[in-house]
Amino acid sequence: MNEDTWYTVLQALPTTIDTPLVIFDNPVQALSWIQLNNFETDNFWIVTNNELQYWVVAQEVGMQLIHMGFKRTIVIPPPTPPQSLEAPGDEKV
């Protein structure tokens, strides 16, 4: 990881951290992590400064990082295929 990027993120963090700070290789993974943990997507931002690492940060940290050269990434989740209403093994008679 680039030390300058890490240092920039550390500068933006509040002195007491009560939210997670995680890094992903792509924005879809980051969004999936937010959704799997039942976090509000409005409270967490996905930001990047080099499109190689996507940081999931709290909104207030994200705002500071934007002023430090990061970009917020808005992710549109990939479509999910429709699921059958029938359970596997159900038979039609």
N, CA, C and O atoms as a MOPAC input file, in Angstrom:
PM7 MOZYME 1SCF
protein

 N      0.83800 1    -1.16500 1     0.00000 1
 C      0.00000 1     0.00000 1     0.00000 1
 C      0.89300 1     1.24100 1     0.00000 1
 O      1.94900 1     1.26200 1     0.63200 1
 N      0.46400 1     2.24100 1    -0.69700 1
 C      1.18400 1     3.49800 1    -0.77800 1
 C      1.16900 1     4.19100 1     0.58700 1
 O      0.10300 1     4.43400 1     1.15100 1
 N      2.34100 1     4.50400 1     1.10600 1
 C      2.44100 1     5.13400 1     2.43700 1
 C      1.78800 1     6.50600 1     2.48400 1
 O      1.20300 1     6.87900 1     3.50000 1
 N      1.88300 1     7.26100 1     1.39600 1
 C      1.26100 1     8.58300 1     1.36700 1
 C     -0.25700 1     8.48600 1     1.48500 1
 O     -0.88600 1     9.28200 1     2.18200 1
 N     -0.83500 1     7.51200 1     0.80600 1
 C     -2.28500 1     7.31900 1     0.88600 1
 C     -2.68200 1     6.94500 1     2.30300 1
 O     -3.63700 1     7.49900 1     2.84800 1
 N     -1.97500 1     6.03200 1     2.89000 1
 C     -2.25600 1     5.58700 1     4.25000 1
 C     -2.16000 1     6.75800 1     5.21700 1
 O     -3.01400 1     6.92100 1     6.08900 1
 N     -1.13500 1     7.56300 1     5.06400 1
 C     -0.93600 1     8.71500 1     5.93200 1
 C     -2.08000 1     9.72400 1     5.76900 1
 O     -2.56100 1    10.28500 1     6.75400 1
 N     -2.50600 1     9.94700 1     4.54400 1
 C     -3.60800 1    10.87200 1     4.28000 1
 C     -4.88200 1    10.40200 1     4.96500 1
 O     -5.59600 1    11.19600 1     5.57800 1
 N     -5.16400 1     9.10600 1     4.85800 1
 C     -6.36600 1     8.56000 1     5.49700 1
 C     -6.26600 1     8.69100 1     7.01100 1
 O     -7.23900 1     9.06100 1     7.66700 1
 N     -5.11100 1     8.39400 1     7.56300 1
 C     -4.93000 1     8.50600 1     9.01500 1
 C     -5.13900 1     9.94200 1     9.49600 1
 O     -5.68100 1    10.15800 1    10.58000 1
 N     -4.71800 1    10.91600 1     8.70500 1
 C     -4.92100 1    12.31400 1     9.07400 1
 C     -6.40700 1    12.67200 1     9.14100 1
 O     -6.81200 1    13.51000 1     9.94700 1
 N     -7.20600 1    12.04100 1     8.30200 1
 C     -8.62900 1    12.37200 1     8.22900 1
 C     -9.44400 1    11.68700 1     9.31800 1
 O    -10.57900 1    12.08200 1     9.58300 1
 N     -8.87700 1    10.66900 1     9.94800 1
 C     -9.63800 1     9.93600 1    10.95300 1
 C     -9.78000 1    10.73700 1    12.23700 1
 O     -8.85500 1    11.44000 1    12.64400 1
 N    -10.93800 1    10.62700 1    12.87100 1
 C    -11.09000 1    11.28400 1    14.17400 1
 C    -10.21000 1    10.59800 1    15.21200 1
 O     -9.72800 1     9.48700 1    14.99000 1
 N    -10.00500 1    11.26200 1    16.34300 1
 C     -9.12700 1    10.68800 1    17.36400 1
 C     -9.71900 1     9.42700 1    17.97300 1
 O     -8.97600 1     8.53300 1    18.37800 1
 N    -11.01700 1     9.34000 1    18.04600 1
 C    -11.64900 1     8.10700 1    18.52400 1
 C    -12.41500 1     7.49800 1    17.35700 1
 O    -13.28500 1     8.13300 1    16.76200 1
 N    -12.07800 1     6.28300 1    17.05300 1
 C    -12.70700 1     5.61600 1    15.91000 1
 C    -13.70000 1     4.58600 1    16.43500 1
 O    -13.33800 1     3.66000 1    17.16200 1
 N    -14.94700 1     4.76800 1    16.05400 1
 C    -15.95200 1     3.78200 1    16.44200 1
 C    -16.60000 1     3.14600 1    15.21900 1
 O    -17.59800 1     2.43300 1    15.32700 1
 N    -16.01900 1     3.41700 1    14.05800 1
 C    -16.51400 1     2.80300 1    12.83000 1
 C    -15.36200 1     2.06600 1    12.16700 1
 O    -14.20100 1     2.43500 1    12.34400 1
 N    -15.67400 1     1.03800 1    11.41400 1
 C    -14.60200 1     0.27600 1    10.76400 1
 C    -13.95400 1     1.05900 1     9.62700 1
 O    -14.54500 1     1.98200 1     9.06700 1
 N    -12.74800 1     0.67400 1     9.30800 1
 C    -12.02100 1     1.22400 1     8.17500 1
 C    -11.51400 1     0.02300 1     7.38900 1
 O    -10.62900 1    -0.69500 1     7.85200 1
 N    -12.06500 1    -0.19400 1     6.21700 1
 C    -11.69300 1    -1.36600 1     5.43100 1
 C    -11.34700 1    -0.94200 1     4.01100 1
 O    -11.79200 1     0.09900 1     3.52800 1
 N    -10.54900 1    -1.76600 1     3.35800 1
 C    -10.04300 1    -1.45700 1     2.02300 1
 C    -10.35500 1    -2.63500 1     1.09900 1
 O    -10.22400 1    -3.79600 1     1.48500 1
 N    -10.77100 1    -2.31300 1    -0.12600 1
 C    -11.08600 1    -3.34200 1    -1.11000 1
 C    -10.41100 1    -3.02700 1    -2.43700 1
 O     -9.98800 1    -1.89800 1    -2.68600 1
 N    -10.31900 1    -4.05900 1    -3.29100 1
 C     -9.70500 1    -3.90200 1    -4.60600 1
 C    -10.65000 1    -3.28900 1    -5.63300 1
 O    -10.21300 1    -2.72400 1    -6.63500 1
 N    -11.95500 1    -3.40900 1    -5.37000 1
 C    -12.90600 1    -2.82000 1    -6.30700 1
 C    -14.13500 1    -2.32200 1    -5.55400 1
 O    -14.42100 1    -2.79200 1    -4.45200 1
 N    -14.85500 1    -1.38500 1    -6.13500 1
 C    -15.97100 1    -0.76500 1    -5.43300 1
 C    -17.15300 1    -1.69100 1    -5.18400 1
 O    -17.89400 1    -1.49600 1    -4.22100 1
 N    -17.34100 1    -2.69300 1    -6.03500 1
 C    -18.45800 1    -3.62000 1    -5.84100 1
 C    -18.24000 1    -4.45500 1    -4.57600 1
 O    -19.18600 1    -4.71700 1    -3.83200 1
 N    -16.99200 1    -4.87400 1    -4.33200 1
 C    -16.68500 1    -5.59300 1    -3.08900 1
 C    -16.97200 1    -4.70500 1    -1.87900 1
 O    -17.51700 1    -5.16600 1    -0.87600 1
 N    -16.60600 1    -3.44200 1    -1.98300 1
 C    -16.83400 1    -2.51200 1    -0.87800 1
 C    -18.33000 1    -2.36700 1    -0.59700 1
 O    -18.75000 1    -2.41200 1     0.56000 1
 N    -19.12900 1    -2.19500 1    -1.63900 1
 C    -20.57700 1    -2.07500 1    -1.45700 1
 C    -21.15800 1    -3.35200 1    -0.87000 1
 O    -22.02600 1    -3.30000 1     0.00100 1
 N    -20.68300 1    -4.49400 1    -1.34300 1
 C    -21.17500 1    -5.77900 1    -0.80900 1
 C    -20.88400 1    -5.89100 1     0.67900 1
 O    -21.72300 1    -6.37500 1     1.44000 1
 N    -19.69900 1    -5.44800 1     1.10400 1
 C    -19.34800 1    -5.50500 1     2.51800 1
 C    -20.28600 1    -4.62100 1     3.33900 1
 O    -20.73100 1    -5.01800 1     4.41600 1
 N    -20.58300 1    -3.43100 1     2.83600 1
 C    -21.50000 1    -2.52800 1     3.53300 1
 C    -22.87000 1    -3.18700 1     3.67600 1
 O    -23.46400 1    -3.16600 1     4.75400 1
 N    -23.36700 1    -3.76600 1     2.59400 1
 C    -24.69100 1    -4.38300 1     2.61100 1
 C    -24.72800 1    -5.63400 1     3.48000 1
 O    -25.70000 1    -5.84700 1     4.20600 1
 N    -23.69200 1    -6.46300 1     3.42200 1
 C    -23.66200 1    -7.69600 1     4.21700 1
 C    -23.64400 1    -7.41100 1     5.71900 1
 O    -24.12500 1    -8.21600 1     6.51600 1
 N    -23.08900 1    -6.26900 1     6.09300 1
 C    -23.02300 1    -5.90400 1     7.50100 1
 C    -24.20100 1    -5.03000 1     7.93500 1
 O    -24.22400 1    -4.50600 1     9.04900 1
 N    -25.17600 1    -4.88300 1     7.03400 1
 C    -26.39500 1    -4.11300 1     7.31500 1
 C    -26.12000 1    -2.67900 1     7.73000 1
 O    -26.83000 1    -2.12500 1     8.56900 1
 N    -25.08500 1    -2.07300 1     7.14400 1
 C    -24.80900 1    -0.67100 1     7.40200 1
 C    -25.64200 1     0.17500 1     6.44300 1
 O    -25.94200 1    -0.25000 1     5.32700 1
 N    -26.00500 1     1.35600 1     6.88000 1
 C    -26.70500 1     2.29900 1     6.00900 1
 C    -25.71700 1     2.83700 1     4.98200 1
 O    -24.65800 1     3.35000 1     5.34500 1
 N    -26.05700 1     2.72300 1     3.70800 1
 C    -25.13100 1     3.19100 1     2.67500 1
 C    -24.96700 1     4.70800 1     2.70900 1
 O    -23.98400 1     5.22700 1     2.18000 1
 N    -25.89900 1     5.42600 1     3.31200 1
 C    -25.74200 1     6.87800 1     3.43300 1
 C    -24.70900 1     7.24500 1     4.48800 1
 O    -24.10600 1     8.31500 1     4.41500 1
 N    -24.49700 1     6.37300 1     5.46700 1
 C    -23.56200 1     6.66000 1     6.55500 1
 C    -22.12100 1     6.29400 1     6.21000 1
 O    -21.18700 1     6.76800 1     6.85700 1
 N    -21.93900 1     5.46300 1     5.20700 1
 C    -20.59700 1     5.04100 1     4.80000 1
 C    -20.35700 1     5.42100 1     3.35600 1
 O    -21.22900 1     5.26900 1     2.50100 1
 N    -19.17700 1     5.91000 1     3.10300 1
 C    -18.79100 1     6.28300 1     1.75100 1
 C    -17.69800 1     5.34700 1     1.25700 1
 O    -16.91000 1     4.81400 1     2.03800 1
 N    -17.66800 1     5.16000 1    -0.05200 1
 C    -16.58200 1     4.44500 1    -0.70500 1
 C    -15.76500 1     5.51700 1    -1.42300 1
 O    -16.27400 1     6.22400 1    -2.29300 1
 N    -14.49100 1     5.62700 1    -1.04600 1
 C    -13.62800 1     6.66400 1    -1.63400 1
 C    -12.35400 1     6.02300 1    -2.17000 1
 O    -11.93600 1     4.95300 1    -1.72700 1
 N    -11.75500 1     6.70300 1    -3.12800 1
 C    -10.50000 1     6.23300 1    -3.70800 1
 C     -9.68600 1     7.43600 1    -4.14100 1
 O    -10.21900 1     8.52000 1    -4.38300 1
 N     -8.39700 1     7.22300 1    -4.23300 1
 C     -7.55200 1     8.27400 1    -4.80800 1
 C     -6.70600 1     7.73600 1    -5.95300 1
 O     -5.95800 1     8.48500 1    -6.58100 1
 N     -6.82100 1     6.43300 1    -6.22700 1
 C     -6.01100 1     5.87700 1    -7.30700 1
 C     -6.70900 1     4.75000 1    -8.07300 1
 O     -6.10400 1     4.14700 1    -8.95900 1
 N     -7.94600 1     4.46200 1    -7.75300 1
 C     -8.74800 1     3.42200 1    -8.38100 1
 C     -8.12000 1     2.02900 1    -8.29600 1
 O     -8.46400 1     1.13200 1    -9.06500 1
 N     -7.20000 1     1.86700 1    -7.35600 1
 C     -6.63000 1     0.54900 1    -7.06600 1
 C     -7.10100 1     0.05100 1    -5.71100 1
 O     -7.15100 1    -1.15200 1    -5.45400 1
 N     -7.44700 1     1.00800 1    -4.84400 1
 C     -7.91900 1     0.68200 1    -3.50300 1
 C     -9.14300 1     1.53100 1    -3.20500 1
 O     -9.16000 1     2.74000 1    -3.43800 1
 N    -10.15800 1     0.87000 1    -2.68900 1
 C    -11.40200 1     1.55200 1    -2.35700 1
 C    -11.60200 1     1.44900 1    -0.85600 1
 O    -11.68200 1     0.35300 1    -0.30200 1
 N    -11.67900 1     2.58800 1    -0.21200 1
 C    -11.77700 1     2.68400 1     1.23100 1
 C    -13.23900 1     2.86700 1     1.62000 1
 O    -13.94100 1     3.70100 1     1.04700 1
 N    -13.69100 1     2.09200 1     2.58800 1
 C    -15.01900 1     2.30200 1     3.16500 1
 C    -14.79600 1     3.08300 1     4.44500 1
 O    -14.14200 1     2.60800 1     5.37400 1
 N    -15.35200 1     4.29700 1     4.48400 1
 C    -15.14600 1     5.17300 1     5.62400 1
 C    -16.47800 1     5.79500 1     6.03300 1
 O    -17.42700 1     5.83600 1     5.25000 1
 N    -16.53100 1     6.27200 1     7.25700 1
 C    -17.71100 1     6.98500 1     7.71200 1
 C    -17.85200 1     8.27800 1     6.90600 1
 O    -16.87100 1     8.80500 1     6.38200 1
 N    -19.06600 1     8.77200 1     6.81700 1
 C    -19.35200 1     9.94800 1     6.01100 1
 C    -18.48100 1    11.14800 1     6.38300 1
 O    -17.96500 1    11.83200 1     5.49900 1
 N    -18.31000 1    11.41000 1     7.68000 1
 C    -17.50900 1    12.57900 1     8.08100 1
 C    -16.04700 1    12.43600 1     7.67300 1
 O    -15.40200 1    13.42800 1     7.33100 1
 N    -15.51600 1    11.20900 1     7.70400 1
 C    -14.13900 1    10.97300 1     7.24700 1
 C    -14.08000 1    11.14700 1     5.73000 1
 O    -13.13600 1    11.72600 1     5.19200 1
 N    -15.10600 1    10.63200 1     5.05300 1
 C    -15.16000 1    10.77400 1     3.59800 1
 C    -15.13600 1    12.21800 1     3.15100 1
 O    -14.46100 1    12.56000 1     2.18100 1
 N    -15.87400 1    13.07500 1     3.85900 1
 C    -15.88600 1    14.50100 1     3.50300 1
 C    -14.48900 1    15.11100 1     3.61500 1
 O    -14.08300 1    15.91000 1     2.77100 1
 N    -13.76300 1    14.72900 1     4.66000 1
 C    -12.40100 1    15.24600 1     4.82900 1
 C    -11.47700 1    14.71600 1     3.72800 1
 O    -10.64400 1    15.44900 1     3.19600 1
 N    -11.63700 1    13.44400 1     3.39900 1
 C    -10.78700 1    12.86200 1     2.35700 1
 C    -11.05100 1    13.49600 1     0.99700 1
 O    -10.12500 1    13.64700 1     0.20000 1
 N    -12.29800 1    13.86900 1     0.71900 1
 C    -12.61800 1    14.54400 1    -0.54100 1
 C    -11.80600 1    15.83900 1    -0.64900 1
 O    -11.29800 1    16.17300 1    -1.71900 1
 N    -11.69000 1    16.55900 1     0.46300 1
 C    -10.90700 1    17.80000 1     0.46500 1
 C     -9.40800 1    17.52500 1     0.33900 1
 O     -8.63200 1    18.43900 1     0.06300 1
 N     -9.00100 1    16.27900 1     0.53900 1
 C     -7.58400 1    15.91900 1     0.45700 1
 C     -7.25400 1    15.20900 1    -0.85900 1
 O     -6.17800 1    14.62700 1    -0.99700 1
 N     -8.17500 1    15.25500 1    -1.82100 1
 C     -7.88100 1    14.70500 1    -3.14100 1
 C     -8.51600 1    13.37100 1    -3.46900 1
 O     -8.32500 1    12.87200 1    -4.57800 1
 N     -9.26100 1    12.77400 1    -2.56100 1
 C     -9.94800 1    11.52700 1    -2.85300 1
 C    -11.22700 1    11.81600 1    -3.63400 1
 O    -11.70500 1    12.95000 1    -3.65800 1
 N    -11.77400 1    10.78700 1    -4.26900 1
 C    -13.04600 1    10.90100 1    -4.97700 1
 C    -14.02500 1     9.90000 1    -4.35900 1
 O    -13.65800 1     8.77000 1    -4.03600 1
 N    -15.25900 1    10.33300 1    -4.20400 1
 C    -16.29400 1     9.41300 1    -3.73100 1
 C    -16.76000 1     8.58900 1    -4.91400 1
 O    -16.96200 1     9.11100 1    -6.01000 1
 N    -16.92900 1     7.29800 1    -4.68200 1
 C    -17.38400 1     6.39000 1    -5.71400 1
 C    -18.80000 1     5.94600 1    -5.37800 1
 O    -19.04800 1     5.37600 1    -4.31500 1
 N    -19.71400 1     6.20800 1    -6.28300 1
 C    -21.08700 1     5.74600 1    -6.12400 1
 C    -21.20100 1     4.44500 1    -6.91200 1
 O    -20.96200 1     4.41700 1    -8.11900 1
 N    -21.56300 1     3.38500 1    -6.22700 1
 C    -21.60100 1     2.06300 1    -6.84600 1
 C    -23.04400 1     1.65900 1    -7.08100 1
 O    -23.87600 1     1.72100 1    -6.17600 1
 N    -23.32600 1     1.25000 1    -8.29100 1
 C    -24.63600 1     0.68600 1    -8.60600 1
 C    -24.45600 1    -0.82300 1    -8.58300 1
 O    -23.69100 1    -1.37400 1    -9.37500 1
 N    -25.16300 1    -1.49500 1    -7.67100 1
 C    -24.96300 1    -2.94500 1    -7.56800 1
 C    -25.36800 1    -3.65300 1    -8.85000 1
 O    -26.29600 1    -3.22700 1    -9.53900 1
 N    -24.66800 1    -4.73700 1    -9.16600 1
 C    -25.04000 1    -5.49600 1   -10.36200 1
 C    -26.42400 1    -6.09800 1   -10.17100 1
 O    -26.81300 1    -6.40900 1    -9.04500 1
 N    -27.16900 1    -6.26600 1   -11.25200 1
 C    -28.51600 1    -6.82600 1   -11.11300 1
 C    -28.45800 1    -8.26300 1   -10.60200 1
 O    -27.55700 1    -9.02600 1   -10.95000 1
 N    -29.41800 1    -8.60900 1    -9.78600 1
 C    -29.49100 1    -9.98500 1    -9.29900 1
 C    -30.56200 1   -10.71000 1   -10.10300 1
 O    -31.61600 1   -10.14300 1   -10.39300 1
 N    -30.29900 1   -11.94000 1   -10.45700 1
 C    -31.28800 1   -12.67500 1   -11.24700 1
 C    -32.53300 1   -12.93200 1   -10.40500 1
 O    -32.43700 1   -13.11800 1    -9.19200 1
 N    -33.69000 1   -12.94200 1   -11.04000 1
 C    -34.91400 1   -13.22000 1   -10.28400 1
 C    -34.87200 1   -14.62400 1    -9.71100 1
 O    -34.38500 1   -15.55800 1   -10.34800 1
 N    -35.39000 1   -14.75800 1    -8.50300 1
 C    -35.38100 1   -16.06100 1    -7.86500 1
 C    -36.75400 1   -16.70700 1    -8.00000 1
 O    -37.78900 1   -16.04300 1    -7.95400 1
 N    -36.72500 1   -17.99300 1    -8.16300 1
 C    -37.95800 1   -18.75300 1    -8.28500 1
 C    -38.67300 1   -18.77000 1    -6.94700 1
 O    -38.03700 1   -18.78800 1    -5.89300 1
 N    -39.98100 1   -18.76400 1    -6.99300 1
 C    -40.77300 1   -18.84900 1    -5.77300 1
 C    -40.86200 1   -20.28900 1    -5.28000 1
 O    -41.29200 1   -20.54700 1    -4.15600 1
 N    -40.44900 1   -21.22100 1    -6.13500 1
 C    -40.50400 1   -22.62900 1    -5.75400 1
 C    -39.19800 1   -23.03000 1    -5.07900 1
 O    -38.11500 1   -22.60500 1    -5.48200 1
 N    -39.31800 1   -23.83900 1    -4.06600 1
 C    -38.12600 1   -24.37100 1    -3.39200 1
 C    -37.58600 1   -25.53400 1    -4.19400 1
 O    -38.35700 1   -26.24400 1    -4.84100 1
 N    -36.27300 1   -25.74900 1    -4.16700 1
 C    -35.72100 1   -26.90900 1    -4.87200 1
 C    -36.38900 1   -28.19800 1    -4.38000 1
 O    -36.57000 1   -28.40000 1    -3.17900 1
 N    -36.73900 1   -29.03700 1    -5.30400 1
 C    -37.37500 1   -30.30000 1    -4.92500 1
 C    -38.89800 1   -30.25200 1    -4.96300 1
 O    -39.55300 1   -31.29200 1    -4.89800 1
 N    -39.47200 1   -29.03700 1    -5.06900 1
 C    -40.92400 1   -28.94400 1    -5.19100 1
 C    -41.34400 1   -29.52000 1    -6.52100 1
 O    -40.70000 1   -29.28100 1    -7.54300 1
 N    -42.39700 1   -30.26100 1    -6.51100 1
 C    -42.90400 1   -30.84300 1    -7.74800 1
 C    -44.26900 1   -30.26100 1    -8.06500 1
 O    -45.07900 1   -30.01700 1    -7.17100 1
 N    -44.51200 1   -30.04300 1    -9.33700 1
 C    -45.83300 1   -29.60200 1    -9.76800 1
 C    -46.66800 1   -30.84400 1   -10.06000 1
 O    -46.20800 1   -31.78000 1   -10.71400 1
 N    -47.86600 1   -30.83400 1    -9.57700 1
 C    -48.73200 1   -31.99600 1    -9.77800 1
 C    -49.86900 1   -31.62200 1   -10.67300 1
 O    -50.72100 1   -32.46000 1   -10.97100 1

